[in-house]
Amino acid sequence: DNIVARFHWELHKWKEQNQTKFLQQYPNNRDGFRSFCSVLREKFQKEEKKSMFFNDILSIAGDVPCYADFFRYIQWHNHAFTMAWDLAVPTLVFHYENYTINFDETKERLLRFLGMKENHPAPEFI
């Protein structure tokens, strides 16, 4: 999930920078993620409340951890699908689990869509 991946990226950066304070404050677990989201909420909520639009979002999703990230994620995808539809851009939709369920078929489907041939074996999917 992209929202949790953002949290993991922050953890990665903090490890590289030896930011032990942040690593202790936000452990790599559910509680650490929720704490991270709570701090983001506190940091941006005053600004968000100024927007009539975001007040509607807050009333619906205000209890969702990292709700603003979820909102941005959804908006990005909505805009991408609308743009692709409006411009008649060829698209291919597949889901993350396609890689885990049937990696080879998913890889072949993507290569066909892109009109490409496999140059070398794909690395192992983790």
N, C-alpha and C positions, 0 to 999 in steps of 0.2 A: 504494500500500500504506500502511495506517495507521501501521505501525511506522516506516517511512522518513519518512512525513509528520511524525511527531513530531520526528524529527531535523531536518527542514527547518524546522519551526516554531521550534525552539530556535535554529537558525542565523539565522532572520529576526529573532527577538528580540535576539540578540547584535549583529546589524548595526544595528538601530535604537538600541541602547544603546551603540554604538561599542565593543563588547567585543572588541577586536582580539586579545587573548590567546586567547580561546576560538575565534575564527575561524581563527587560525593553528593551534591545537591540533587542531581538528576541521574540516578542509577539506571542502567539499561534494563528496565522492567516496566510494568504497567504503571506503578506509582511514579517512577521517574518521568515517564511520558506525560502523565496527568499533571505533575508539578510543572513541567516545562510548558504545557498548554495554559496552565493557570497564570504563570508569569506573563505569557504573551497576552492573555486576556486583560490582565491588569495594565499592561503597558499600552495597549491600543484602545481599550474600551471607552475612555473619555472622548477620544477623537471619533470613534465609531458612533457614539450616541449623538453626535452633532448631525449626523446624516439621518434624514427621515427614512430613507431607503434601508439603511442598516438597522434602524429600530425595528422594522418588520422582521428582518432576519434574526435579530436578537430575541424577539418574542417567540419565534418558532424554534430556533436552534441554540439559544443561549446556554443551554446546559450540556451541549455536545463539546467534548474536548477539542480544542483547536478548530472551532467552528468556522473561523475566517479562512483557514486553509482549505477546509472542505468546500466552502462556498467558492473560493477561487478555482479549485480543482473542477468543480461542476461547471462553473462559468466557462472555463477554458475549453472543456469538452463540448459544451453547448455551442460555443462560438466556432470551434473547429468543424463540427458537423454541419452547422449552418453555412459556413463558408464553402465547404466541400460541395454541399448541395447546390448552393447558388451559382458557383462557378463550374459545376459539373466536373469536378476534379475526381479522377478515379481514386477510390479508397479501398483499403483492406482493413477489416476489423477482426482482430483476434484477441484473446484474453490470456492473461498471464498463465492461467492453469493449462492452456494449450501446450505450453512448453513442458510442463511437468507430466502431463498425461501422454502426449505423443510428440516428442521433440522433433523427430525426423520428419514427420508429416507436416508439422508447423513450419519447419525450416524450408522444406520443398515448396510449400504454398507461398511463403514470402519470396523465395527466389523466383518463382514463376511470375508473381505479381510484378516484381521489379525487372523482369526480363533478364535475369542474371543466371550465370552458372556458378556452381560451387568451385572455388579455386583450391580450397584445402579443407580438410575436416574441421568442423566447428569445435571449439573448446567444449569441455564438459560443462553442462548446465548444472549449477549448484542449486 
